[in-house]
Amino acid sequence: MKKEYIVVRIDASPDGSPYVVVSLSTSKDFREQSTPASPFGAGGVMGFTSMDDMMKNLNKMLSGGMGQSNTVTSIKLDMHEYKELNLAVGDKVYLEITKAEATGI
């Protein structure tokens, strides 16, 4: 399986080790995030008709969801791999996942 992603963030390892955490988003999710939700810039405003509605959607509101799929795939690369790939935010990358063949007993 081969999937296309866009690099959305590059962070140093939180524990100070010589690794880099590269965050990837699918190109579809990236386009949805980059298009403004409202021409007036009020994309973060939510309306509720009752307190019950607000309580039901509180978790989505706090996590920034509310209709958006904020799925991010993160990969931890050592410094050698990171320098070899020469990645930058906005680069298009492909991940290929294959299942190892089980041989032997």
Secondary structure as a PSIPRED ss2 file (coil, helix, strand):
# PSIPRED VFORMAT (PSIPRED V4.0)

   1 M C   1.000  0.000  0.000
   2 K E   0.000  0.000  1.000
   3 K E   0.000  0.000  1.000
   4 E E   0.000  0.000  1.000
   5 Y E   0.000  0.000  1.000
   6 I E   0.000  0.000  1.000
   7 V E   0.000  0.000  1.000
   8 V E   0.000  0.000  1.000
   9 R E   0.000  0.000  1.000
  10 I E   0.000  0.000  1.000
  11 D E   0.000  0.000  1.000
  12 A E   0.000  0.000  1.000
  13 S C   1.000  0.000  0.000
  14 P C   1.000  0.000  0.000
  15 D C   1.000  0.000  0.000
  16 G C   1.000  0.000  0.000
  17 S C   1.000  0.000  0.000
  18 P C   1.000  0.000  0.000
  19 Y E   0.000  0.000  1.000
  20 V E   0.000  0.000  1.000
  21 V E   0.000  0.000  1.000
  22 V E   0.000  0.000  1.000
  23 S E   0.000  0.000  1.000
  24 L E   0.000  0.000  1.000
  25 S E   0.000  0.000  1.000
  26 T E   0.000  0.000  1.000
  27 S H   0.000  1.000  0.000
  28 K H   0.000  1.000  0.000
  29 D H   0.000  1.000  0.000
  30 F H   0.000  1.000  0.000
  31 R H   0.000  1.000  0.000
  32 E H   0.000  1.000  0.000
  33 Q H   0.000  1.000  0.000
  34 S H   0.000  1.000  0.000
  35 T C   1.000  0.000  0.000
  36 P C   1.000  0.000  0.000
  37 A C   1.000  0.000  0.000
  38 S C   1.000  0.000  0.000
  39 P C   1.000  0.000  0.000
  40 F C   1.000  0.000  0.000
  41 G C   1.000  0.000  0.000
  42 A C   1.000  0.000  0.000
  43 G C   1.000  0.000  0.000
  44 G C   1.000  0.000  0.000
  45 V C   1.000  0.000  0.000
  46 M C   1.000  0.000  0.000
  47 G C   1.000  0.000  0.000
  48 F C   1.000  0.000  0.000
  49 T C   1.000  0.000  0.000
  50 S C   1.000  0.000  0.000
  51 M H   0.000  1.000  0.000
  52 D H   0.000  1.000  0.000
  53 D H   0.000  1.000  0.000
  54 M H   0.000  1.000  0.000
  55 M H   0.000  1.000  0.000
  56 K H   0.000  1.000  0.000
  57 N C   1.000  0.000  0.000
  58 L H   0.000  1.000  0.000
  59 N H   0.000  1.000  0.000
  60 K H   0.000  1.000  0.000
  61 M H   0.000  1.000  0.000
  62 L H   0.000  1.000  0.000
  63 S H   0.000  1.000  0.000
  64 G C   1.000  0.000  0.000
  65 G C   1.000  0.000  0.000
  66 M C   1.000  0.000  0.000
  67 G C   1.000  0.000  0.000
  68 Q C   1.000  0.000  0.000
  69 S C   1.000  0.000  0.000
  70 N C   1.000  0.000  0.000
  71 T C   1.000  0.000  0.000
  72 V C   1.000  0.000  0.000
  73 T E   0.000  0.000  1.000
  74 S E   0.000  0.000  1.000
  75 I E   0.000  0.000  1.000
  76 K E   0.000  0.000  1.000
  77 L E   0.000  0.000  1.000
  78 D E   0.000  0.000  1.000
  79 M H   0.000  1.000  0.000
  80 H H   0.000  1.000  0.000
  81 E H   0.000  1.000  0.000
  82 Y H   0.000  1.000  0.000
  83 K H   0.000  1.000  0.000
  84 E H   0.000  1.000  0.000
  85 L H   0.000  1.000  0.000
  86 N C   1.000  0.000  0.000
  87 L C   1.000  0.000  0.000
  88 A C   1.000  0.000  0.000
  89 V C   1.000  0.000  0.000
  90 G C   1.000  0.000  0.000
  91 D C   1.000  0.000  0.000
  92 K E   0.000  0.000  1.000
  93 V E   0.000  0.000  1.000
  94 Y E   0.000  0.000  1.000
  95 L E   0.000  0.000  1.000
  96 E E   0.000  0.000  1.000
  97 I C   1.000  0.000  0.000
  98 T C   1.000  0.000  0.000
  99 K C   1.000  0.000  0.000
 100 A C   1.000  0.000  0.000
 101 E C   1.000  0.000  0.000
 102 A C   1.000  0.000  0.000
 103 T C   1.000  0.000  0.000
 104 G C   1.000  0.000  0.000
 105 I C   1.000  0.000  0.000
